[in-house]
Amino acid sequence: MDIDVKKLHPLEVKLLRHVSPGERIDHARIIAELGYKVGQCNQAFSWLQAKGLLKETGRSSRIVYELTDFGRELEKNGMPAERIFTFLKDNGPHTLPEIAEALGLEKSDVGSAFGQLSSKKTAQLNAERKAEVVSDSLPDEVVMQRFLLSSALKDGELDESVLSEAQKKVISQMAKKRGASSSPFKYSEREEVVYNLTADGDEVKKELERANITGEEFGLLTPQMLQSGSWKNGSFRPYGVDAPTSRLVPGRHNAYGNYLQWVKDKLTALGFEEFDGPLVENEFWNGDALFMPQFHSARDIHDVYYVKEPRHAKFIEEPWLSQVARTHEDGWTTGSRGWGYSFDHEFTRRQVLRSQGTVLSAHQLTKAKVPGKYFGVVRCFRYDQVDATHGADFYQTEGIVLGEDVNLRNLLGLLKMFAEEIAGAEEVKYVPGYFPFTEPSIEVHIKHPVLGWFELGGSGIFRPEVTKALGIDVPVLAWGLGIDRMALMHLGLNDLRELFTPDIESVRMRRGN
C-alpha cells in the first residue's frame, strides 16, 4: 500500500475514520450518520474503491415512486375527479367549462377527470350536455389514487415492494419515469450498493488516527478566518506545491455550435428558407392552430411552462383565430366535424414557452409560398427530467414542404436524409405514430452504438383542419426532429448533457464540422 494519507480528501477521511472492518457501508448509513449528500457519497465510494480501500459486497435494484410537488398539491386540495364528483353532488348538473371556472381548474384537467368518472359509470352528460353524477360513490380507482397519495405523504415516496398488484397497476398510471408537471408521482430505479472496508482500508484508517487527521482540517484561509482568529484553533491541509501548473491553450469554436450552423447551411443549400420566432408563444399557436383540442388528453403530449406575467397575450391575429375556432367547434369548411365543443377565446391567449417547433410551422403557413420549402432550428421547452436522451430545453429542426404533388414518399426521403446524412446513423427504422395535427404520422428511430434505439422525432402530412384554417389548400409535409439527438450520433457522444458540459477540457477536445 503506497498512499499518502495527507492527500486524501476530507470526504474520504471522515468516512474511513467512521467505519470498521466487517460493517455494512451504504448510502443510507453514511447519509444518516455523517450527513453526506448522495453526490458526496458517490464521490467518496468511487475514490475509495479506486484506491482499493473499499470493496463492493452486494448490489440490488428496486423501483421507488416519489411524490412530486403536483402530487402534494393533489393530496392537499383534492384530485380533479374528487372535486368534480363533490361539486356535482352538491350543486347539480353543470357544463364542463362551468365546472372548470367554479373549481379553478384547467379545462384540460376537467376533461380528463370527467372522462375518468364517465368511464366508470360514475358521471355522465345529460341531454342538455351537462355533467351529472349517477353513482353515490367514487370509483375504486379514484379511492385507491387518494390512498396512494396519502400513504406517500409521510416519507415522500413509496417502495414498489410494499404495494399490492392492484396498487401497482394504479400508481403506474399516475407516474412518469422522468417526471412531469402533471404527474403525481415519478418513478425511478434505485440501485443499492453495499461496501466493506478492505484490509488496506483498515491500515489507512489506523494511519489517519495515528497522524490525527480528522477531515476537519482547513483547506482555505479566508479573510473572515483572519479577522476572527479562528485559524488558530485548527490545522490546515498541506498544499500541493508539486502540482503541475496550468497550460495555455488556444481558443476554438464550440463543436455543437458548429454542427447547428452546418445543418442550417446544408438545408439552405437544398433550397429551404429559414424561419424563426419568439420563445414565448400562446396556446393558440402552440396547440389550437395545430388542431389540438383545448381540454382533451391529446393536449397532454406537451407539458408546457406557463408564463406568470403577463398571463395572456393581448390578441390573436385574424382571420386565423376565427377560422381555427370554427374548425374546432364544427369543422368550418375543412370537411371535418371538428371537436364539437365551444372554443375558449380566453384560454387560447394563455402564454407559454413554446413546447414544440411546429408552432413556427403553423405561423409560416399563414405567409408561405406554394410551392415552398421552409425550416427552422428552434429552441423548445418542456417539463422533463434530464437524462442521457432528454432535456428540459432542447433544439428541434422543424420544417414544412408545400406543393400540389408532395407525398409520403417525399417525406420518407427527407427523413432518410436527416437520419443518415445529418445524424450519421447506419441503422434507421420508421414506425407509425400519432400526432393530433398530422395524418398519416411517422416516427423515425435511429440506433446509437451505446444508447441503442431511440426516437429521433415525428413527422407526417398536416391535416386539412390545420392547413385550411391557416390559408393553405395543398398538401404540406411536416417534421420536428431532435437535433440534439442527431448531434449525439454525429459527434460521437453518449449523453445529451455533454453538448452543454461546463467541462472546458471536454469542449476543447471535441471537433465540430
Secondary structure, DSSP 8 states (H G I E B T S, - for coil): ----GGGS-HHHHHHHHH--TT--B-HHHHHHHH---HHHHHHHHHHHHHTTSEEEEEEEEEEEEEE-HHHHHHHHH--HHHHHHHHHHHH--B-HHHHHHHHT--HHHHHHHHHHHHHTTSEEE-TTS-EEE--SS--HHHHHHHHHHHHHHTTSEEEGGGS-HHHHHHHHHSEESS--TT-SEEEEEEEEEEEEE-HHHHHHHHHHHHTT--S--BS---HHHHHHTGGGGS-B----TTS-----------HHHHHHHHHHHHHHHTT-EE----SEEEHHHHTGGGT--TTSGGGGG----B-SSS-B-S---TTHHHHHHHHHHH-TTTTS----S---TTGGGBEEE---THHHHHHHHTT--SSEEEEEEEEEE-----BTTB-SEEEEEEEEEE-TT--HHHHHHHHHIIIIIIS--S-EEEEE--BTTEEEEEEEEEEETTTEEEEEEEEEEE-HHHHGGGT--S-EEEEEEEHHHHHHHHHT-S-GGGGG-S-HHHHHH----
